[in-house]
Amino acid sequence: MHKSGFVNIIGNPNVGKSTLMNALVGERLSIITSKAQTTRHRILGIVNEENYQIIFSDTPGVIEPAYKMQQSMMNFVKSALTDADIILFMVEVNETKFKDEEILQKLKKTTTPILLLINKIDEVNQTILEEKVAFWKKEIPHAEIYPLSALHKFNVDVILDRIKKLLPIGEPYYDKDALTDKPERFFVSEIIREKILLNYQKEIPYSCEVEVESYKEFDDIIKIRANIIVSRDSQKGIIIGHQGKSLKKVGTEARKDIETFVQKKVFLELYVKVNKDWRDSDIQLKRFGYNQ
């Protein structure tokens, strides 16, 4: 008897969705930084064993959209509600409310099994945790509630066992050796974007997109050429930095991580281009994979 299903992770920005996804999948698939809006797409991580296939889906954090790009990000979240076999609804232990009332109402009405995960429990005492459990039990009565520390992997195994029990019977959706639905070049662009998030302040990272222009694989090396797209000329100067030092630092850090990910030597070329309205352009957003 084989079981398979889609397990979709939903929650506010920065609650630890990507950390949990990586703990469950066992691979560094999603970007993890301390900045909100890090995940912009739905990223599937596939766990295969002989008798089951779990397709985990990490989604962008729930936000109030200011750009078409962010509207598209919220569409990824809404689609994750409709095609889930199991929903992992993740909240932070210090959260008092969920940002999106529409999504909360859908969670209250859905017949899909919900595992409500209260994350970062290592930051509070037992009394506060019990109060939070009582609060969320009242908010979504049919949800199963699990305290969690995704960072320290506390309760991750328990949650994984529960997911296996809830999985519907069915054939695998993907090849049994697949790790994700995304190609390697997608993760290359995500790794570069992560380095931008870590190396620049304020709005700079959120104004950037990364496009892998060419990805050529040879026996002993992969040659990659990628463009960092920014919204303004002034941002281009900041990304490049004095005598190109900032861009070089991003390139070096990204190359090392890409080499770890692809298990091969990498030659990486980075260029910075200005595309003023890319976050509000349907054509550009489609090109970058947002509204498909």
Buried (B, 14 or more C-beta within 10 A) or exposed (E): EBBBBBBBBBBBBBBBBBBBBBBBBEBBBBBBBEBBBBBBBBBBBBBBEEEBBBBBBBBBBBBEEEBBBBBBBBBBBBBBBEEBBBBBBBBBBEBEEBBBEEBBEBBEEBEBBBBBBBBBBEEBEEEEBEEBBEBBBEBBEBBBBBBBBBBEEBBBEEBBEBBBEBBEEBEBBBEEEBBBBBEBBBBBBBBBBBBBBBBBEEEBBBBBBBBBEEBEEEEEEBBBBBBBBBBBEEBBEBBBBEEEEBBEBBBEBBBBBBBEBBEBEBEBEBEBEEBEEBBBBEEBBEBBBBBE
